[in-house]
Amino acid sequence: MKTRAIRMYGTDDLRLEEFELPEIKDDEILVKVVCDSVCMSTYKALKQGPNHKRVPDDVHARPIIVGHEMAGEIIEVGKAYEGEFKAGQKFSLQPALNYKGSPYAPGYSYEYFGGNATYNVIPKEVMELGCLLTYDGDSYFGASLGEPMSCIIGGFHANYHTVPGAYEHIMGTKAGGNLIVLGGAGPMGLGAVDYALAIDQRPKRIVVTDISEDRLDRAKKFVSPERAEKLGVELYYVNTASYEDPIAHLKALTEGHGYDDVFVYAPVETLVLQGDQLLAKDGCMNFFAGPTNHEFSAPINLYNVHYSNTHIMGSTGGNTDDLKEALEMSANGSINPSVMLTHVGGMDAAIGAIENLPKIPGGKKIIYNHIDMPLTAIDDFEKLGENDPLFKGLHELVEKHNGLWNVESERFLLEYYNKL
């Protein structure tokens, strides 16, 4: 079977090509990849090429398919897994394989396996590790965005608190506590707030900071304080650039208690400093944002570490259980991953989206692999719809859902191109 895919040949070298896939073996599965959401990690791999730990040294001779936040449909099942999987099932994927200590992963390391392709061969190691997961939701984008949601969920599970007088860690964010997401009005921050409102051990107070009023306004629209209030949670969006002393203002929102759980969602020294100053006693700061600078650092208050038992840790990615939780919550409507999504495009837009990702405003960008369509902001649908029936229809459908991408708009898009 032929596939059309974005392949990387080295640093800053992406190519859209069509080539033949090998026949699947008994311990492999053939899938149709409907969509893949673009991750900053793919951009980082492109800039590093073979210097990236997950990219093979011979990538120039054996190019790899990029993309790892994929979702689609199972087409053919190898004999070894005929009783476990069947054709027609929707799937998602846990890309963090760590197979026998190997750093290899989809989107970085494989010739025939990656998210920016029309068809893929799922290799044996994915199957052995149980990293191919079925999805029962109505959409494909919900499964695709399961991977970034699992990273958020992993961060919540990785935070911990302690028991006075005992050498014991209580894992997870503090139920009924104060939680703050610094630099959190972007796509991952919105996903974090959406998740925090959905869990049983939800905090009593959530604060989201940013220095962009536009991003904050968008966040308020999609995850509103009114919705949080109905769940018994106080939700504040704060532009820290508006305050001469942002620390004093943020602490005042907690009546001086401070924050039990602090998430730093951008690798900015100022945010790390703020997070350290905002920690309550036994507070946990999760440095969630991965810096590209190997020397990135910031001072922390070791007096508080000693006497107030504050602690700092970092998390990146989620495990398979986190992804299962994300997929289940997305399928049953407990969370809405589309709060992260701001742009939609086709396969012909994928290279430009990856190469320019840091410069493109907004949140997550999703690529539908079986269509050609410019990368388009959801906010631009209305204007484009004045002269284009596709965007007119898409605008009407997202407006039904408070401006968010949804199952109806996805189906409309795919059916529109199928008719063509």
C-alpha positions as CSV (number, residue, x, y, z in Angstrom):
1,M,0.0,0.0,0.0
2,K,1.2,3.5,-0.8
3,T,1.3,6.2,1.9
4,R,1.8,10.0,1.6
5,A,3.9,11.3,4.4
6,I,6.1,14.1,5.7
7,R,9.6,12.7,6.0
8,M,12.6,14.2,7.7
9,Y,16.0,13.7,6.1
10,G,18.0,15.8,8.5
11,T,18.2,19.2,10.2
12,D,15.6,21.6,8.7
13,D,14.9,19.1,5.9
14,L,11.3,18.0,5.6
15,R,9.7,16.6,2.4
16,L,6.2,15.6,1.5
17,E,6.5,12.3,-0.4
18,E,4.6,9.2,-1.6
19,F,6.1,5.8,-1.2
20,E,5.3,2.1,-0.7
21,L,4.7,0.6,2.7
22,P,5.9,-2.9,3.4
23,E,3.4,-5.7,3.9
24,I,2.6,-6.1,7.6
25,K,4.0,-9.0,9.6
26,D,2.0,-11.2,12.0
27,D,2.9,-8.9,15.0
28,E,2.2,-5.6,13.2
29,I,-0.9,-3.6,12.4
30,L,-1.8,-1.4,9.4
31,V,-3.6,1.8,10.2
32,K,-5.1,4.8,8.4
33,V,-4.0,8.0,10.1
34,V,-6.8,10.5,9.9
35,C,-5.2,13.4,11.8
36,D,-2.1,14.4,13.8
37,S,-1.8,17.4,16.1
38,V,1.5,19.3,15.7
39,C,3.7,19.2,18.7
40,M,6.6,21.6,19.6
41,S,8.7,18.5,20.1
42,T,8.6,17.8,16.4
43,Y,9.9,21.4,15.7
44,K,12.7,20.7,18.2
45,A,13.6,17.4,16.4
46,L,13.6,19.2,13.1
47,K,16.1,21.9,14.4
48,Q,18.4,19.2,15.9
49,G,18.1,16.5,13.2
50,P,20.4,13.6,13.9
51,N,21.7,15.3,17.0
52,H,18.4,14.7,18.6
53,K,18.6,11.6,20.9
54,R,15.6,10.0,19.3
55,V,16.5,10.6,15.6
56,P,18.8,8.0,14.0
57,D,22.2,9.0,12.9
58,D,21.5,7.7,9.3
59,V,18.3,9.7,8.9
60,H,19.7,11.2,5.7
61,A,19.7,7.7,4.2
62,R,16.6,6.3,5.9
63,P,14.3,9.2,6.5
64,I,11.7,9.1,9.3
65,I,8.0,10.0,9.3
66,V,7.4,12.9,11.7
67,G,4.4,13.5,14.0
68,H,3.4,11.5,17.1
69,E,0.0,12.9,18.3
70,M,-1.9,10.7,15.8
71,A,-5.4,9.2,15.6
72,G,-7.2,7.2,13.0
73,E,-8.6,3.8,12.1
74,I,-7.3,0.3,12.1
75,I,-7.2,-1.2,8.6
76,E,-5.6,-4.6,8.9
77,V,-4.5,-6.7,12.0
78,G,-1.6,-9.1,12.0
79,K,-2.4,-12.7,13.1
80,A,-0.9,-12.3,16.5
81,Y,-3.4,-9.6,17.5
82,E,-6.6,-10.7,15.6
83,G,-8.4,-11.4,18.9
84,E,-7.4,-8.1,20.5
85,F,-8.0,-5.6,17.7
86,K,-10.2,-5.4,14.6
87,A,-10.5,-3.4,11.5
88,G,-12.6,-0.3,11.8
89,Q,-11.7,0.6,15.4
90,K,-10.5,4.1,16.2
91,F,-7.1,4.3,17.7
92,S,-4.7,6.5,19.6
93,L,-1.1,5.9,20.6
94,Q,1.3,6.2,23.5
95,P,4.5,7.5,21.8
96,A,6.8,7.2,24.8
97,L,7.9,3.6,24.1
98,N,11.1,3.2,26.0
99,Y,11.4,-0.3,24.4
100,K,14.2,-2.2,26.1
101,G,15.9,1.1,26.9
102,S,15.8,2.4,23.3
103,P,15.1,6.1,22.9
104,Y,13.3,5.4,19.6
105,A,9.7,6.7,19.3
106,P,7.1,7.4,16.5
107,G,7.6,10.7,14.9
108,Y,11.3,10.7,15.5
109,S,12.8,7.3,14.6
110,Y,10.7,5.1,12.2
111,E,10.6,4.9,8.4
112,Y,7.0,3.6,8.2
113,F,5.5,4.9,11.5
114,G,4.6,8.5,12.3
115,G,1.7,10.8,12.6
116,N,2.0,12.9,9.4
117,A,1.1,10.1,7.0
118,T,-2.0,8.7,5.4
119,Y,-1.1,5.1,6.3
120,N,1.3,3.6,8.9
121,V,2.6,0.2,10.0
122,I,2.5,-0.1,13.7
123,P,5.6,-2.1,14.7
124,K,5.9,-5.0,17.1
125,E,7.4,-3.0,20.0
126,V,4.3,-0.8,20.2
127,M,2.1,-3.9,20.4
128,E,4.3,-5.6,23.0
129,L,4.2,-2.6,25.2
130,G,0.4,-2.1,24.9
131,C,0.9,1.4,23.5
132,L,-1.8,1.0,20.7
133,L,-5.0,2.1,22.4
134,T,-8.6,2.0,21.0
135,Y,-10.8,5.1,21.3
136,D,-14.6,5.0,21.8
137,G,-15.3,8.7,21.2
138,D,-17.1,10.1,18.2
139,S,-14.2,12.2,16.9
140,Y,-10.7,11.7,15.6
141,F,-9.3,14.9,17.0
142,G,-10.3,13.9,20.5
143,A,-8.0,10.8,20.2
144,S,-5.2,12.9,18.6
145,L,-5.3,15.4,21.4
146,G,-5.2,12.6,24.0
147,E,-1.4,12.6,23.9
148,P,-1.0,16.2,24.9
149,M,-3.8,15.8,27.5
150,S,-2.0,12.8,28.9
151,C,1.1,15.0,29.5
152,I,-1.1,17.4,31.5
153,I,-2.7,14.5,33.4
154,G,0.8,13.1,34.1
155,G,1.8,16.4,35.6
156,F,-1.2,16.4,38.0
157,H,-0.4,12.8,39.1
158,A,3.3,13.6,39.5
159,N,2.8,16.4,42.0
160,Y,3.0,15.3,45.6
161,H,2.5,16.5,49.2
162,T,3.8,15.1,52.5
163,V,2.4,13.9,55.9
164,P,3.9,15.7,58.9
165,G,6.0,13.4,61.0
166,A,5.9,10.6,58.4
167,Y,8.2,9.7,55.5
168,E,5.2,9.5,53.2
169,H,4.3,11.2,49.9
170,I,0.7,11.7,48.9
171,M,0.7,11.7,45.1
172,G,-1.4,14.2,43.1
173,T,-2.5,17.7,43.5
174,K,-4.2,18.8,46.8
175,A,-7.9,18.3,46.9
176,G,-9.6,21.6,48.1
177,G,-6.3,23.4,47.8
178,N,-5.0,26.4,45.8
179,L,-3.7,25.7,42.4
180,I,-2.0,28.2,40.0
181,V,-0.9,27.8,36.4
182,L,1.8,30.3,35.6
183,G,2.0,31.2,31.9
184,G,-1.2,29.2,31.6
185,A,-3.5,30.9,29.0
186,G,-2.0,28.9,26.1
187,P,-3.4,25.5,24.9
188,M,-1.8,23.3,27.5
189,G,-2.7,25.6,30.3
190,L,-6.4,25.6,29.1
191,G,-6.3,21.8,29.0
192,A,-4.9,21.8,32.6
193,V,-7.8,24.0,33.8
194,D,-10.3,21.9,32.0
195,Y,-8.9,18.8,33.6
196,A,-8.7,20.4,37.1
197,L,-12.4,21.1,36.9
198,A,-13.2,17.5,35.9
199,I,-11.4,15.5,38.6
200,D,-12.8,14.4,41.9
201,Q,-10.0,16.0,43.9
202,R,-10.5,19.4,42.3
203,P,-9.0,22.4,44.0
204,K,-11.1,25.1,45.7
205,R,-9.3,27.8,43.8
206,I,-7.5,28.0,40.4
207,V,-5.5,30.9,39.2
208,V,-4.2,31.3,35.6
209,T,-1.6,33.9,34.8
210,D,-0.4,35.4,31.5
211,I,0.8,38.7,30.1
212,S,-1.4,38.7,27.1
213,E,-4.9,40.1,27.5
214,D,-6.0,38.5,24.2
215,R,-4.9,35.0,25.4
216,L,-6.6,35.6,28.8
217,D,-9.8,36.7,27.1
218,R,-9.8,33.6,24.9
219,A,-9.2,31.4,28.0
220,K,-12.1,33.0,29.9
221,K,-14.4,32.3,26.9
222,F,-13.7,28.6,26.7
223,V,-13.2,27.7,30.3
224,S,-15.2,30.4,32.1
225,P,-15.2,31.4,35.8
226,E,-19.0,30.9,35.7
227,R,-18.6,27.3,34.8
228,A,-16.0,26.8,37.6
229,E,-18.3,28.5,40.1
230,K,-21.1,25.9,39.4
231,L,-18.5,23.2,40.3
232,G,-17.6,25.0,43.6
233,V,-14.3,26.3,42.3
234,E,-13.1,29.9,42.2
235,L,-11.3,30.6,38.9
236,Y,-9.3,33.7,38.2
237,Y,-7.5,34.9,35.1
238,V,-4.7,37.4,36.0
239,N,-2.6,39.5,33.7
240,T,0.5,39.9,35.9
241,A,1.8,42.7,33.7
242,S,-1.0,44.9,35.0
243,Y,0.3,44.8,38.6
244,E,3.3,46.5,40.1
245,D,3.6,43.7,42.6
246,P,2.0,40.6,41.1
247,I,3.1,38.4,43.9
248,A,1.2,40.4,46.5
249,H,-1.9,40.3,44.3
250,L,-1.7,36.6,43.6
251,K,-1.1,35.8,47.3
252,A,-4.1,38.0,48.3
253,L,-6.4,35.8,46.2
254,T,-5.6,33.0,48.7
255,E,-6.0,35.2,51.8
256,G,-2.2,35.0,52.2
257,H,-2.0,31.2,52.3
258,G,-0.1,30.7,49.0
259,Y,-0.5,27.9,46.5
260,D,-0.4,24.2,47.3
261,D,0.3,23.3,43.7
262,V,2.2,25.6,41.3
263,F,2.6,24.7,37.6
264,V,5.1,26.6,35.5
265,Y,3.9,26.3,31.9
266,A,6.6,28.4,30.1
267,P,10.4,28.2,30.5
268,V,10.8,31.7,31.7
269,E,13.0,32.6,34.7
270,T,10.5,35.2,36.0
271,L,7.8,32.5,36.2
272,V,10.0,30.2,38.1
273,L,10.9,33.0,40.5
274,Q,7.2,33.8,40.9
275,G,6.3,30.2,41.4
276,D,8.9,29.7,44.2
277,Q,7.6,32.8,46.0
278,L,4.0,31.7,45.8
279,L,4.4,28.3,47.3
280,A,2.4,27.6,50.5
281,K,3.8,25.4,53.2
282,D,4.3,21.9,51.8
283,G,3.6,23.4,48.4
284,C,4.8,21.6,45.2
285,M,6.1,23.4,42.2
286,N,6.0,21.5,38.9
287,F,8.3,22.9,36.3
288,F,6.3,21.6,33.4
289,A,7.8,23.6,30.5
290,G,10.8,22.0,28.8
291,P,13.5,24.5,28.0
292,T,15.8,24.2,25.0
293,N,18.7,25.9,26.8
294,H,20.6,23.2,28.7
295,E,21.9,25.9,31.1
296,F,18.4,27.2,32.0
297,S,18.3,27.9,35.8
298,A,16.7,30.1,38.4
299,P,17.3,30.7,42.1
300,I,14.9,29.2,44.7
301,N,14.4,29.9,48.3
302,L,16.2,27.1,50.2
303,Y,15.1,28.5,53.6
304,N,11.5,27.7,52.6
305,V,12.6,24.3,51.3
306,H,14.0,23.5,54.8
307,Y,11.5,25.2,57.1
308,S,8.3,25.2,55.0
309,N,8.9,21.9,53.2
310,T,8.4,23.4,49.8
311,H,9.5,21.2,46.9
312,I,10.2,21.5,43.2
313,M,10.0,18.8,40.6
314,G,9.5,18.5,36.8
315,S,7.3,16.3,34.7
316,T,7.2,15.7,31.0
317,G,4.9,13.4,29.0
318,G,2.4,11.0,30.4
319,N,2.4,7.2,30.7
320,T,0.0,4.8,29.2
321,D,-2.4,5.0,32.1
322,D,-2.5,8.8,31.8
323,L,-3.3,8.4,28.1
324,K,-6.1,5.9,28.9
325,E,-7.5,8.3,31.4
326,A,-7.4,11.2,28.8
327,L,-9.1,9.1,26.1
328,E,-11.8,7.9,28.5
329,M,-12.5,11.4,29.8
330,S,-12.5,12.8,26.2
331,A,-14.8,10.0,25.0
332,N,-17.4,10.5,27.8
333,G,-17.3,14.3,27.6
334,S,-15.7,14.9,31.0
335,I,-13.0,17.0,29.4
336,N,-13.0,18.8,26.1
337,P,-9.5,18.7,24.4
338,S,-10.7,21.1,21.7
339,V,-10.1,24.0,24.1
340,M,-6.5,23.6,23.1
341,L,-7.2,23.7,19.3
342,T,-7.0,26.9,17.3
343,H,-5.9,25.9,13.7
344,V,-6.9,23.3,11.2
345,G,-5.1,22.3,8.0
346,G,-4.4,19.5,5.5
347,M,-1.3,17.5,4.7
348,D,0.0,20.2,2.3
349,A,0.1,22.6,5.3
350,A,2.0,20.3,7.6
351,I,5.6,21.3,6.7
352,G,4.9,25.0,7.0
353,A,3.2,24.4,10.3
354,I,6.1,22.5,11.8
355,E,8.8,24.8,10.5
356,N,7.1,27.9,11.7
357,L,5.4,26.6,14.8
358,P,6.9,29.0,17.3
359,K,5.9,32.0,15.2
360,I,2.2,30.9,14.6
361,P,0.0,32.4,17.3
362,G,-2.8,30.5,19.1
363,G,-2.9,27.0,20.4
364,K,-2.7,23.5,19.0
365,K,-2.7,22.9,15.2
366,I,-4.3,19.8,13.8
367,I,-3.4,18.3,10.4
368,Y,-6.0,16.1,8.6
369,N,-3.7,13.9,6.5
370,H,-6.1,12.9,3.7
371,I,-7.0,16.4,2.6
372,D,-5.1,19.4,1.2
373,M,-6.1,22.7,2.9
374,P,-4.1,25.7,4.1
375,L,-3.5,26.0,7.8
376,T,-6.5,28.1,8.9
377,A,-7.3,29.7,12.2
378,I,-10.8,28.8,13.5
379,D,-11.3,32.5,14.2
380,D,-10.9,33.2,10.5
381,F,-13.7,30.8,9.4
382,E,-16.3,33.6,9.5
383,K,-14.5,36.0,7.2
384,L,-13.4,33.2,4.8
385,G,-16.9,31.9,4.7
386,E,-18.1,35.0,3.0
387,N,-16.8,33.6,-0.3
388,D,-16.2,29.9,0.4
389,P,-18.9,27.4,1.3
390,L,-16.5,25.2,3.2
391,F,-15.6,27.8,5.7
392,K,-19.2,29.1,5.8
393,G,-20.3,25.7,6.9
394,L,-17.4,25.3,9.4
395,H,-18.1,28.7,10.9
396,E,-21.7,27.8,11.5
397,L,-20.8,24.5,13.2
398,V,-18.1,25.9,15.5
399,E,-20.4,28.8,16.5
400,K,-22.9,26.1,17.8
401,H,-20.1,25.0,20.1
402,N,-19.0,28.3,21.5
403,G,-16.4,28.8,18.8
404,L,-14.7,25.4,19.4
405,W,-13.8,22.7,17.0
406,N,-16.2,19.7,17.4
407,V,-17.4,16.4,16.1
408,E,-19.8,18.1,13.6
409,S,-17.2,20.4,12.1
410,E,-14.7,17.5,11.8
411,R,-17.3,15.4,10.0
412,F,-18.3,18.3,7.7
413,L,-14.7,18.9,6.7
414,L,-14.0,15.3,5.9
415,E,-17.2,14.7,4.0
416,Y,-16.7,18.0,2.1
417,Y,-13.4,16.7,0.7
418,N,-14.7,13.2,0.2
419,K,-17.3,14.6,-2.1
420,L,-14.6,16.4,-4.1
